[in-house]
């Protein structure tokens, strides 16, 4: 994941840097470094653990204790798989 992809992913989810930092258990400053791709003139790579945590969040995982996954709560609208152009009353 490049710094540009990381920033685009955060923005696509509508999160502020602070919100994503809280979700990942990081300081906001680290989010800024990852989005810039450098810290004090030195390249910063987004660690694999952070990339995997981003993937887990994207899949709806809110918490994991080593055995049990706590999934994000979704509204019924989020879970509706009916195509928008189909009628429900057949």
trRosetta pair geometry for C-beta under 8 A, 3 or more apart (Angstrom, degrees):
i j d omega theta_ij theta_ji phi_ij phi_ji
1 5 4.9 -131 -162 90 75 125
1 6 5.3 94 148 -63 115 87
1 9 7.6 -33 -154 -8 128 144
1 46 5.3 -50 78 68 104 146
1 51 5.0 173 6 -115 125 108
1 54 7.0 43 -65 58 170 155
2 5 4.6 97 50 6 77 102
2 6 6.9 -136 94 -7 41 87
2 37 7.4 -12 -179 -90 73 125
3 6 5.5 -53 -146 35 32 116
3 7 6.4 28 157 -16 66 106
3 34 6.2 176 -118 155 80 52
3 35 5.4 105 -170 -166 94 24
3 36 6.2 -82 -159 80 147 12
3 37 3.6 -94 -34 -56 148 98
3 46 7.3 164 -80 -37 58 113
4 7 6.0 -56 -148 38 29 108
4 8 6.2 28 155 -18 64 110
5 8 5.7 -56 -143 40 30 111
5 9 6.1 34 156 -24 65 106
6 9 5.8 -55 -150 33 26 112
6 10 6.6 25 153 -17 62 105
6 34 5.3 -100 139 142 163 108
6 35 5.9 -134 97 -91 112 62
6 46 5.8 170 -74 -75 143 154
6 54 7.5 -104 -127 -97 80 161
7 10 5.8 -53 -150 35 33 111
7 11 6.3 26 155 -13 66 109
7 35 4.3 87 -75 -137 106 102
8 11 5.8 -58 -145 42 30 108
8 12 6.0 35 155 -25 66 108
9 12 5.7 -52 -143 34 27 114
9 13 6.6 17 157 -10 60 108
9 54 6.5 48 131 -173 152 130
9 58 7.6 -60 -166 -79 119 123
10 13 6.1 -71 -158 42 28 104
10 15 5.2 -90 -169 67 79 103
10 17 7.2 34 172 -92 152 54
10 20 5.1 -44 -128 -61 114 154
10 31 7.5 96 -96 -165 158 118
10 35 7.6 -55 20 -88 144 119
11 14 7.4 44 -177 -74 37 28
11 15 7.7 -109 -83 49 24 64
13 20 7.9 108 76 -85 130 106
15 19 4.1 -136 -160 88 94 122
15 20 4.6 108 128 -52 139 89
15 23 7.4 -54 -139 -1 154 137
16 19 4.8 97 51 3 74 103
16 20 7.3 -151 89 -1 39 85
17 20 6.0 -60 -150 40 32 106
17 21 6.1 36 152 -23 67 108
17 28 5.1 83 128 -154 106 94
17 31 4.5 160 -161 104 94 141
17 32 6.3 35 -155 -60 150 77
17 35 7.6 -81 -108 -14 114 146
18 21 5.5 -54 -146 36 30 115
18 22 6.4 32 155 -20 64 104
18 28 5.1 -22 -92 -93 64 123
19 22 5.8 -54 -152 34 30 111
19 23 6.5 29 151 -18 64 106
20 23 5.5 -53 -148 37 36 113
20 24 6.1 19 158 -5 69 111
20 31 5.6 117 88 -118 113 141
21 24 6.1 -68 -144 48 26 99
21 26 4.8 -104 -149 80 74 81
21 27 6.0 -34 -162 142 131 13
21 28 4.5 -92 -33 -80 163 53
21 30 6.9 127 -121 55 102 94
21 31 4.9 -98 -69 -26 94 128
22 25 7.6 31 -174 -72 28 34
23 57 6.0 62 159 -113 130 143
24 31 7.7 141 41 -77 138 101
24 50 6.3 33 -160 -136 136 86
24 53 5.4 103 -129 124 88 142
24 54 7.5 -7 -93 -67 118 71
24 57 7.8 -63 -75 -41 78 143
26 30 4.4 -95 173 63 123 137
26 31 6.3 135 100 -45 127 83
26 50 7.5 27 -53 -112 144 116
27 30 5.1 103 62 -4 77 98
27 31 7.8 -141 101 -1 49 83
28 31 5.5 -51 -159 32 44 115
28 32 6.6 46 145 -20 70 102
29 32 5.5 -53 -154 34 36 115
29 33 6.6 37 149 -19 67 102
30 33 5.5 -49 -148 35 37 113
30 34 6.3 37 153 -19 67 104
31 34 5.8 -54 -147 37 31 110
31 35 6.3 27 154 -16 64 109
32 35 5.9 -59 -146 40 28 109
32 36 6.2 18 158 -10 65 111
33 36 6.0 -64 -144 44 28 103
33 37 7.9 172 165 -11 55 7
33 38 7.1 -113 -157 90 74 24
33 39 4.5 3 -133 -72 120 105
33 44 4.8 -17 160 77 103 176
34 37 7.4 30 -177 -73 29 44
34 44 6.4 -107 -88 119 45 122
34 46 4.9 69 -144 -93 110 96
34 50 7.1 -126 -106 139 150 158
36 39 7.7 121 78 -65 121 55
36 44 7.5 57 79 39 84 123
37 43 6.5 -29 159 -145 81 71
37 44 6.0 -178 -174 54 30 82
38 41 6.3 -3 169 -137 127 9
38 42 6.1 155 -157 74 85 33
38 43 5.6 -52 -100 -102 81 33
38 44 5.6 164 -109 3 19 92
39 42 5.7 -30 67 62 71 88
39 44 4.9 74 -10 -56 100 127
46 50 5.2 -110 179 82 87 127
46 51 5.7 105 124 -57 111 92
47 50 4.8 94 63 6 82 100
47 51 7.1 -147 100 -3 43 87
48 51 5.5 -55 -146 39 36 113
48 52 6.1 33 156 -17 69 106
49 52 5.9 -55 -146 39 28 109
49 53 6.3 31 152 -21 63 106
50 53 5.5 -51 -146 36 33 113
50 54 6.4 38 152 -22 64 101
51 54 5.7 -51 -152 32 32 114
51 55 6.7 34 149 -19 63 103
52 55 5.4 -49 -150 34 37 115
52 56 6.4 40 150 -21 66 102
53 56 5.5 -49 -147 34 35 113
53 57 6.4 36 152 -18 65 103
54 57 5.7 -54 -149 37 31 111
54 58 6.3 33 151 -21 65 107
55 58 5.5 -55 -148 36 31 113
55 59 6.4 26 153 -16 65 107
56 59 5.7 -60 -150 39 31 108
56 61 4.0 -55 173 54 92 132
56 64 7.2 -75 -165 -18 147 134
57 60 7.8 79 -178 -49 30 10
57 61 6.5 -84 -77 62 32 77
57 62 8.0 72 -119 -93 68 42
60 71 5.1 16 137 -159 107 89
60 72 4.4 -118 -161 26 75 105
60 74 7.4 -33 -134 -50 129 114
61 64 6.0 2 -179 -45 125 108
61 69 5.6 -75 -126 -160 99 108
61 70 7.3 92 -164 70 63 55
61 71 6.5 -57 -103 -108 42 54
61 72 7.3 -14 23 -23 6 87
62 70 4.8 -68 69 106 99 96
62 71 6.4 82 5 166 97 11
62 72 4.9 132 -51 -74 106 64
63 69 7.5 149 83 -163 55 43
63 70 3.8 15 52 41 98 123
64 68 7.3 -175 -142 87 52 44
64 69 5.4 -11 -100 -107 87 66
64 70 7.2 -143 -63 20 44 76
65 68 5.5 10 40 48 105 85
74 78 3.7 -120 -172 83 107 137
74 79 5.2 118 114 -46 130 95
75 78 4.9 107 52 0 70 99
75 79 7.4 -153 94 3 41 88
76 79 5.7 -65 -149 47 37 105
76 80 6.4 58 150 -48 69 94
77 80 5.7 -34 -149 2 33 119
82 86 5.9 -122 179 68 92 115
82 88 6.6 -10 -149 -82 161 95
83 86 4.8 82 68 -2 93 108
87 90 7.0 136 97 -63 98 68
